[in-house]
Amino acid sequence: MTILDTTVSTAQTSMSAPARMTRFLGRGAAFWRLLARGAVMLMFTLGIYRFWLTTDIRRYLWSNTEIADESFEYTGTARELLLGFLIAIAVLVPLYSAFFLLTLALGQMWSALSIVALTFLGQYAVFRARRYRLTRTIYRGVRFYQTGSAWRYSVYAVLWWSLILLTLGIAYPFAQSQLERFKMRNTFFGSMPGRFEGSGWHLFLRGIILWVLAVVPFAIGAVATILAIDWNALTSAAAGDDKASWLENSGLAGAVVFAALTGLWLLLSFAIFYPAFQTMVLRWWVSGLRFGEVAVSSRLRMTQVFAVYARFLGYALLFTFVVSVALMLGALVLPNISGALDATSEEIVTTVLVLGAYVATALGYSTIYQATVKLGLWRCIVETLDISNSAALEHVTAAGEPASPVGEGLADALNVGGI
């Protein structure tokens, strides 16, 4: 083979094979500092600082994500998030009040209807929030944006999630496939339209074994727990005078054993199977993304995701030990401090300290989770991307306008927001 043949063959291979051109440049220490500072500010501002922390996290993640030597830019601001949240609260407070009054006046039926209405509103907020985040994400000076009806997506999503519940999760792959198709066909990178090509059947066939291993034993255990109880004997024992042997006669002891084993299996299956399932879903989702002629695929491995969660578990256990020691020391020191106070002052000091310890502990676990799981998964996804036909990105022209932050604020108020 001549040098010319070798050159041509190499060029053809590089054109046909996906190009590994993605990098994540962020350092874990910088993200830890960002989150630690944010946790302290959240505690002293009673949660108001979360708008600034969310903005800082998004800027950090996108600015350190690089494709073809070009990084992304997040242009959203904390002021936009705060304004959107305040507008959402102005809408939700009268809505909550109306549902509360209708429930008092007309009965519990309105309470159920309020849950249904808020479910639809939550999915509406998810779609609108995604629109906001896309229009604040820029690559090579070109904006992402989203079209489509948020209310139509809401109805679509609620129907699919209802089917998921009715089928005990069997419909999940098909629901995700259809919902991603809805979102991606309304997603654009400048003049380049998006689409989703992931197959629900492909995800179903990969995940059905995990579903059987997790759900079937849990269902059997739940049924065994219910059948182990002699409901007639239990009712008779509760109504009668002789309650000495009610535990044995009602079969409640056996039911407790079945329930404990079922709960233990549920915890073990979640710890073992959830990272494996998440790997499947993430790899399937990333590999289904398309923008024009640009195709994306993923080489994400299960061991990478397990390593991310193992790191979280290690830090969480270490933090739990530190918190336990601090609480024990506090329990020893607090009586000496409160001994010099009157009863009212002692109660106030104790309440403040207990509440502060609870908030600090919760923020600590949240910081560890974001610094290990969220950052770890983001890094793994970015660094295992393969992009084909990236040359098409050179021909994209700018399009789209910034969207209102109200949807993001509504998602935050309803606790359905995301990165």
WONORTA-V707262 format. One record per pair of residues at least 24 apart in sequence whose C-alpha atoms are under 6 Angstrom apart, sorted by the first residue. I is the first residue (numbers start at 1). GAP is how many residues later the second one is. Records with the same first field share a line. If there is no record, write none. Layout:
# WONORTA-V707262
I->GAP ; GAP
This chain:
# WONORTA-V707262
18->368 ; 369 ; 370
19->367 ; 368 ; 369
20->366
21->46 ; 47
22->44 ; 45 ; 361
23->43 ; 360
24->40 ; 41 ; 355
25->39
26->38
35->332
39->324
51->27 ; 30
52->26
72->66 ; 67
73->64 ; 65
74->62 ; 63
75->61
76->60
80->325
84->321 ; 322 ; 325
85->324
88->321 ; 322
120->34
123->31
124->26 ; 27 ; 30
125->282 ; 285 ; 286
128->279
129->278 ; 279
132->271 ; 273
135->267
142->48 ; 256
143->47
144->44 ; 45 ; 46
145->42 ; 43 ; 255
146->40 ; 41
147->39
148->38
173->27 ; 30 ; 31
174->26
190->207 ; 208 ; 209
191->205 ; 206 ; 208
192->100
193->98 ; 99
194->96 ; 97
195->95
196->92 ; 93 ; 94
197->91
198->90
214->55
218->44
221->41
225->30 ; 33 ; 34
228->27
275->31
276->26
294->94 ; 95 ; 96
295->92 ; 93
296->90 ; 91
297->88 ; 89
298->86 ; 87
299->85
300->84
308->65 ; 68
312->60
